[in-house]
Amino acid sequence: MIAHYLKTSIRAIKRSPLLSALNLLGLSIGLACFLVISLYLYQENTYEKGFSDHERIYRLEEDFLGMGRTAWSTSNLQYRLDEVPEIESFTRIAAGVTDGFKVGEKEYSASRVIQADEHFFEVFDFNVLAGDLSTALDGPNKLVLTKDFAIKLFGETNVVGRSIKYQEKEKVVAAVLDDQPYRSHLKFDVISSDIFNPEYADGRWFSIGGYTYARTTVPVDAQLINEKLDEIAKTYAYPIVHGSQTLSADDWLESANKVRFFAKPIREIYLGDNEKFELTPNGDRQARVTLTIIGSFILLIAVINFMNLSTARSSQRTKEIGLRKVLGTGKSGLISQFLLESVMLTLIAAIIGGGLSELFINLLNQSVGEVISISILSYPSLALYVLIGVIVVGILAGTYPAFYLSSVKMIPLLKGMKLNQVLNLGSAKTLRNSLVVLQFTVSSTLIIGAFFVYSQLQYLRQVDLGFDREQVIVLPYASKAVDGHHPMRSELLRIPGVESASFNNRLPADQSNDIMSVMLNAEETVAFSHFQVDPFYQETLGLNLVSGDWFRPDQEPTDSLVVLNQAAVNAIGFEDDPVGQVFGNYWRVIGVVEDFFVDNYRDEVGPALINYDPSTPNQVAIKLDTKNLNSTIAQVRTTWEELNNEPFEYKYLDQNFAEVYNKEKQNGDAVMVFTVLAIFISCLGLFGLAAFTADQRQHEFGVRKVLGAGIVDIVKSFGLDFIKLILIAFLVAIPLSVYVVNLWLNTYANRIDLGIGGFLVAAILSVLIALGTIAFQSVKTGRLNPMDTLRNE
């Protein structure tokens, strides 16, 4: 019986090759897009699952003196964790230097190095290839390598006991780790045992640094640990930090000047919000939400397409339905036939879509790097979910034609009557039109969203950053200049084409985590982005001084004299001219500059504190003339190599912003690509429905032409119905898109407004896309010869 149904289904598909092909293509592309997005989201959700009992691992974070929540915590905390009975083990780690590896005469650098204490592998159970993890970090000068980095250094993994020179010190390889089955925010090439872990001291409640991870005896609610950590803060930190005793311990924990600890489950680190001082950048929650919406929209459009075209294709099989009934096929047999055909088509589409998804992933990884490293073939459970989903889609798409058409009376059909002459197909037409409106509502929402995403990205490229970033190169390792900063700056300024040079420890958008927390009084604290600079920083970057003075070269360096930005002035609450005023009982303001870009496009410009400190700056920014850049850089190299033992490496300051902008652009590009594919799928469905409608209305248009209607009249009559549906869909899409786009734009401190121009452009695009899609069928219908359509009437 099933074999007979399959044979009949194949014949039915061959009889309607256009509609069947459009059906398969639209659903295949829709499923492919949905699979790509689903695999990415699935991969994002696998972070930290490689650790057994990952539900028992937490990072202990700290809300420190007005900074807000930070991934760092004070080193003092580890000495009081024995007061939390739920914690069975803990470890402290820190970020290490990534360069300076030397094997023989060859030098190497790692992508990331972490320093960890001897308890690291008590908390995290990495897979080991060689060595004993229980002793791998129990002494100084020990290294643990990943498999890939061991191969990079030695060409093999059997390297336990081998020596490596790291940062001019001899180190020994104690273990080699195998690949992790899942991703983790603890990405590294090397673990070094040399971590700075100071002894307990009361004064260290005023400082933070490093990361603390804890493993509990059993899975517990983080809130339970937080309550125990609050007791530690009140018992030990409160008397030291809040010495004035103006607030009770409980009130102090709610104040700005608190020191408070929180346990964050390790699975929430990557999937949650970025805290200050993250070890590695976390996932983008906004990108995940956006892709989830787009993926759901694309699947919805593809399924609507499939249902519409399946209904339309089934409606052409009038004589077949009548003949089957005459030959004894019951209603249940017809229902089974229609459902089987529908499921078979969805399975074929799923196979094609699976292949397309692998192609899309390869293209994506080649163009922007490895974004998705998993495949549906690698995870049978995912394939099972896809199979179940495909069967459900097939049944849903086949349900309407199966139950509705199987109830048709057979005698009128065998006389050659059209289905619309036998049944009142008004409900079928209403269903199809409703689905078209729903489909193009989604498509129009995506078009509007894509327009404003593109507009926002263009706006970010042109936003005023508050300083001049053009033609500024940055050279690291400047702190190691053999003759000091000033001689090097003098030599650099001798080079034609060098306009200015400044030694500093931080530049805008360099992803620095230098934050200074200043207590204004017992209950108020302000956290500043901290810049340590020289007197030439302002002229090199073109910062706009609005009041007071900048640092002078002949000035005695002292960190108590500072320049603030406008946001800092507002945060401190100066009512009068801030120049000359003192805050925090130490810092005296000598000048104020306009707000300038510090970290990223999403956040408001926060308070910035700039002070003159010639001892700590570790890089030099050089402002170049636009003429003869290559020659100027070559002379800078020569001067550098004469005065510095470090290699000459430079990048343009622009690259900092390119990295920040590219993160935003990648999300925008994804929206654009998937919007185009969603529109394409919608157009396939619209084209198929236009072809079906043209076939159903041939008799009507033949009569119209006999009565004097011209080609233009027929085209208008045919196309107007579709354009009405598109316009209705667009009107429905407007409030939906306003809500969705505003949610997205509100994540930016600097954002565009929703102007009517964007909606007009999107409306015109929607109508033009619809007109272009049905143009062929419209003209073809208008040119029909009434002799052909009315011959058998």
Secondary structure in CASP SS format (residue, H / E / C, confidence):
PFRMAT SS
TARGET T0000
AUTHOR 0000-0000-0000
METHOD secondary structure of the structure
MODEL  1
M C 1.00
I H 1.00
A H 1.00
H H 1.00
Y H 1.00
L H 1.00
K H 1.00
T H 1.00
S H 1.00
I H 1.00
R H 1.00
A H 1.00
I H 1.00
K H 1.00
R H 1.00
S C 1.00
P H 1.00
L H 1.00
L H 1.00
S H 1.00
A H 1.00
L H 1.00
N H 1.00
L H 1.00
L H 1.00
G H 1.00
L H 1.00
S H 1.00
I H 1.00
G H 1.00
L H 1.00
A H 1.00
C H 1.00
F H 1.00
L H 1.00
V H 1.00
I H 1.00
S H 1.00
L H 1.00
Y H 1.00
L H 1.00
Y H 1.00
Q H 1.00
E H 1.00
N C 1.00
T C 1.00
Y C 1.00
E C 1.00
K C 1.00
G C 1.00
F C 1.00
S C 1.00
D C 1.00
H H 1.00
E H 1.00
R H 1.00
I E 1.00
Y E 1.00
R E 1.00
L E 1.00
E E 1.00
E E 1.00
D E 1.00
F E 1.00
L C 1.00
G C 1.00
M C 1.00
G C 1.00
R E 1.00
T E 1.00
A C 1.00
W C 1.00
S C 1.00
T C 1.00
S H 1.00
N H 1.00
L H 1.00
Q H 1.00
Y H 1.00
R H 1.00
L H 1.00
D H 1.00
E H 1.00
V C 1.00
P C 1.00
E C 1.00
I E 1.00
E E 1.00
S E 1.00
F E 1.00
T E 1.00
R E 1.00
I E 1.00
A E 1.00
A E 1.00
G C 1.00
V C 1.00
T C 1.00
D E 1.00
G E 1.00
F E 1.00
K E 1.00
V E 1.00
G C 1.00
E C 1.00
K E 1.00
E E 1.00
Y E 1.00
S E 1.00
A C 1.00
S C 1.00
R C 1.00
V E 1.00
I E 1.00
Q E 1.00
A E 1.00
D C 1.00
E C 1.00
H C 1.00
F H 1.00
F H 1.00
E H 1.00
V H 1.00
F C 1.00
D C 1.00
F C 1.00
N C 1.00
V E 1.00
L E 1.00
A E 1.00
G E 1.00
D C 1.00
L C 1.00
S C 1.00
T C 1.00
A C 1.00
L C 1.00
D C 1.00
G C 1.00
P C 1.00
N C 1.00
K E 1.00
L E 1.00
V E 1.00
L E 1.00
T E 1.00
K H 1.00
D H 1.00
F H 1.00
A H 1.00
I H 1.00
K H 1.00
L H 1.00
F H 1.00
G C 1.00
E C 1.00
T C 1.00
N C 1.00
V C 1.00
V C 1.00
G C 1.00
R C 1.00
S E 1.00
I E 1.00
K E 1.00
Y E 1.00
Q C 1.00
E C 1.00
K E 1.00
E E 1.00
K E 1.00
V E 1.00
V E 1.00
A E 1.00
A E 1.00
V E 1.00
L E 1.00
D C 1.00
D C 1.00
Q C 1.00
P C 1.00
Y C 1.00
R C 1.00
S C 1.00
H C 1.00
L C 1.00
K C 1.00
F C 1.00
D C 1.00
V E 1.00
I E 1.00
S E 1.00
S C 1.00
D C 1.00
I C 1.00
F C 1.00
N C 1.00
P C 1.00
E C 1.00
Y C 1.00
A C 1.00
D H 1.00
G H 1.00
R H 1.00
W H 1.00
F H 1.00
S C 1.00
I C 1.00
G C 1.00
G C 1.00
Y E 1.00
T E 1.00
Y E 1.00
A E 1.00
R E 1.00
T E 1.00
T C 1.00
V C 1.00
P C 1.00
V C 1.00
D C 1.00
A H 1.00
Q H 1.00
L H 1.00
I H 1.00
N H 1.00
E H 1.00
K H 1.00
L H 1.00
D H 1.00
E H 1.00
I H 1.00
A H 1.00
K H 1.00
T H 1.00
Y H 1.00
A H 1.00
Y H 1.00
P H 1.00
I H 1.00
V H 1.00
H C 1.00
G C 1.00
S C 1.00
Q C 1.00
T C 1.00
L C 1.00
S C 1.00
A H 1.00
D H 1.00
D H 1.00
W H 1.00
L H 1.00
E C 1.00
S C 1.00
A C 1.00
N C 1.00
K C 1.00
V E 1.00
R E 1.00
F E 1.00
F E 1.00
A E 1.00
K E 1.00
P E 1.00
I C 1.00
R H 1.00
E H 1.00
I H 1.00
Y H 1.00
L H 1.00
G C 1.00
D C 1.00
N C 1.00
E C 1.00
K E 1.00
F C 1.00
E C 1.00
L C 1.00
T C 1.00
P C 1.00
N C 1.00
G C 1.00
D C 1.00
R H 1.00
Q H 1.00
A H 1.00
R H 1.00
V H 1.00
T H 1.00
L H 1.00
T H 1.00
I H 1.00
I H 1.00
G H 1.00
S H 1.00
F H 1.00
I H 1.00
L H 1.00
L H 1.00
I H 1.00
A H 1.00
V H 1.00
I H 1.00
N H 1.00
F H 1.00
M H 1.00
N H 1.00
L H 1.00
S H 1.00
T H 1.00
A H 1.00
R H 1.00
S H 1.00
S C 1.00
Q C 1.00
R C 1.00
T H 1.00
K H 1.00
E H 1.00
I H 1.00
G H 1.00
L H 1.00
R H 1.00
K H 1.00
V H 1.00
L C 1.00
G C 1.00
T C 1.00
G C 1.00
K H 1.00
S H 1.00
G H 1.00
L H 1.00
I H 1.00
S H 1.00
Q H 1.00
F H 1.00
L H 1.00
L H 1.00
E H 1.00
S H 1.00
V H 1.00
M H 1.00
L H 1.00
T H 1.00
L H 1.00
I H 1.00
A H 1.00
A H 1.00
I H 1.00
I H 1.00
G H 1.00
G H 1.00
G H 1.00
L H 1.00
S H 1.00
E H 1.00
L H 1.00
F H 1.00
I H 1.00
N H 1.00
L H 1.00
L H 1.00
N H 1.00
Q H 1.00
S H 1.00
V H 1.00
G C 1.00
E C 1.00
V C 1.00
I C 1.00
S C 1.00
I C 1.00
S C 1.00
I H 1.00
L H 1.00
S H 1.00
Y C 1.00
P H 1.00
S H 1.00
L H 1.00
A H 1.00
L H 1.00
Y H 1.00
V H 1.00
L H 1.00
I H 1.00
G H 1.00
V H 1.00
I H 1.00
V H 1.00
V H 1.00
G H 1.00
I H 1.00
L H 1.00
A H 1.00
G H 1.00
T H 1.00
Y H 1.00
P H 1.00
A H 1.00
F H 1.00
Y H 1.00
L H 1.00
S C 1.00
S C 1.00
V C 1.00
K C 1.00
M H 1.00
I H 1.00
P H 1.00
L H 1.00
L H 1.00
K C 1.00
G C 1.00
M C 1.00
K C 1.00
L H 1.00
N H 1.00
Q H 1.00
V H 1.00
L C 1.00
N C 1.00
L C 1.00
G H 1.00
S H 1.00
A H 1.00
K H 1.00
T H 1.00
L H 1.00
R H 1.00
N H 1.00
S H 1.00
L H 1.00
V H 1.00
V H 1.00
L H 1.00
Q H 1.00
F H 1.00
T H 1.00
V H 1.00
S H 1.00
S H 1.00
T H 1.00
L H 1.00
I H 1.00
I H 1.00
G H 1.00
A H 1.00
F H 1.00
F H 1.00
V H 1.00
Y H 1.00
S H 1.00
Q H 1.00
L H 1.00
Q H 1.00
Y H 1.00
L H 1.00
R H 1.00
Q H 1.00
V C 1.00
D C 1.00
L C 1.00
G C 1.00
F C 1.00
D C 1.00
R C 1.00
E C 1.00
Q C 1.00
V E 1.00
I E 1.00
V E 1.00
L E 1.00
P E 1.00
Y C 1.00
A H 1.00
S H 1.00
K H 1.00
A E 1.00
V C 1.00
D C 1.00
G C 1.00
H H 1.00
H H 1.00
P H 1.00
M H 1.00
R H 1.00
S H 1.00
E H 1.00
L H 1.00
L H 1.00
R C 1.00
I C 1.00
P C 1.00
G C 1.00
V E 1.00
E E 1.00
S E 1.00
A E 1.00
S E 1.00
F E 1.00
N E 1.00
N C 1.00
R C 1.00
L C 1.00
P C 1.00
A C 1.00
D C 1.00
Q C 1.00
S C 1.00
N C 1.00
D C 1.00
I E 1.00
M E 1.00
S E 1.00
V E 1.00
M E 1.00
L E 1.00
N E 1.00
A C 1.00
E C 1.00
E E 1.00
T E 1.00
V E 1.00
A E 1.00
F E 1.00
S E 1.00
H E 1.00
F E 1.00
Q E 1.00
V E 1.00
D C 1.00
P C 1.00
F C 1.00
Y H 1.00
Q H 1.00
E H 1.00
T H 1.00
L H 1.00
G C 1.00
L C 1.00
N C 1.00
L E 1.00
V E 1.00
S E 1.00
G E 1.00
D C 1.00
W C 1.00
F C 1.00
R C 1.00
P C 1.00
D C 1.00
Q C 1.00
E C 1.00
P C 1.00
T C 1.00
D C 1.00
S C 1.00
L E 1.00
V E 1.00
V E 1.00
L E 1.00
N E 1.00
Q H 1.00
A H 1.00
A H 1.00
V H 1.00
N H 1.00
A H 1.00
I H 1.00
G C 1.00
F C 1.00
E C 1.00
D C 1.00
D C 1.00
P C 1.00
V C 1.00
G C 1.00
Q C 1.00
V E 1.00
F E 1.00
G C 1.00
N C 1.00
Y C 1.00
W E 1.00
R E 1.00
V E 1.00
I E 1.00
G E 1.00
V E 1.00
V E 1.00
E C 1.00
D C 1.00
F C 1.00
F C 1.00
V C 1.00
D C 1.00
N C 1.00
Y C 1.00
R C 1.00
D C 1.00
E C 1.00
V C 1.00
G C 1.00
P C 1.00
A E 1.00
L E 1.00
I E 1.00
N E 1.00
Y E 1.00
D C 1.00
P C 1.00
S C 1.00
T C 1.00
P C 1.00
N C 1.00
Q E 1.00
V E 1.00
A E 1.00
I E 1.00
K E 1.00
L E 1.00
D C 1.00
T C 1.00
K C 1.00
N C 1.00
L H 1.00
N H 1.00
S H 1.00
T H 1.00
I H 1.00
A H 1.00
Q H 1.00
V H 1.00
R H 1.00
T H 1.00
T H 1.00
W H 1.00
E H 1.00
E H 1.00
L H 1.00
N E 1.00
N C 1.00
E C 1.00
P C 1.00
F C 1.00
E C 1.00
Y C 1.00
K E 1.00
Y E 1.00
L H 1.00
D H 1.00
Q H 1.00
N H 1.00
F H 1.00
A H 1.00
E H 1.00
V H 1.00
Y H 1.00
N H 1.00
K H 1.00
E H 1.00
K H 1.00
Q H 1.00
N H 1.00
G H 1.00
D H 1.00
A H 1.00
V H 1.00
M H 1.00
V H 1.00
F H 1.00
T H 1.00
V H 1.00
L H 1.00
A H 1.00
I H 1.00
F H 1.00
I H 1.00
S H 1.00
C H 1.00
L H 1.00
G H 1.00
L H 1.00
F H 1.00
G H 1.00
L H 1.00
A H 1.00
A H 1.00
F H 1.00
T H 1.00
A H 1.00
D H 1.00
Q H 1.00
R C 1.00
Q H 1.00
H H 1.00
E H 1.00
F H 1.00
G H 1.00
V H 1.00
R H 1.00
K H 1.00
V H 1.00
L C 1.00
G C 1.00
A C 1.00
G C 1.00
I H 1.00
V H 1.00
D H 1.00
I H 1.00
V H 1.00
K H 1.00
S H 1.00
F H 1.00
G H 1.00
L H 1.00
D H 1.00
F H 1.00
I H 1.00
K H 1.00
L H 1.00
I H 1.00
L H 1.00
I H 1.00
A H 1.00
F H 1.00
L H 1.00
V H 1.00
A H 1.00
I H 1.00
P H 1.00
L H 1.00
S H 1.00
V H 1.00
Y H 1.00
V H 1.00
V H 1.00
N H 1.00
L H 1.00
W H 1.00
L H 1.00
N C 1.00
T C 1.00
Y C 1.00
A C 1.00
N C 1.00
R C 1.00
I C 1.00
D C 1.00
L C 1.00
G C 1.00
I H 1.00
G H 1.00
G H 1.00
F H 1.00
L H 1.00
V H 1.00
A H 1.00
A H 1.00
I H 1.00
L H 1.00
S H 1.00
V H 1.00
L H 1.00
I H 1.00
A H 1.00
L H 1.00
G H 1.00
T H 1.00
I H 1.00
A H 1.00
F H 1.00
Q H 1.00
S H 1.00
V H 1.00
K H 1.00
T H 1.00
G H 1.00
R C 1.00
L C 1.00
N C 1.00
P H 1.00
M H 1.00
D H 1.00
T H 1.00
L C 1.00
R C 1.00
N C 1.00
E C 1.00
END
